[in-house]
């Protein structure tokens, strides 16, 4: 099972803070495409972290069954 955690506007859009999906093998890009089809993220800006490390949404990344993927709102700092 891959656990997906949602934060900020993404959590508001999905109406949940997390969900677990069963995949035997999936790329990060395929997962994001599936989630976009399910929730229509069209206007949302977010970063992606896999196992607490920020990764590029365009990077070819093969997910493992025990991975935790987080969709994070834009960061603001000072």
Buried (B, 14 or more C-beta within 10 A) or exposed (E): EBEBBBBBBBBEBBEEEBBEBEBEEBBBBEBBEEBEEEBEBEEBEBBBBBEEEEBEEEEEBEBEEEBBBBBBBEEEEE
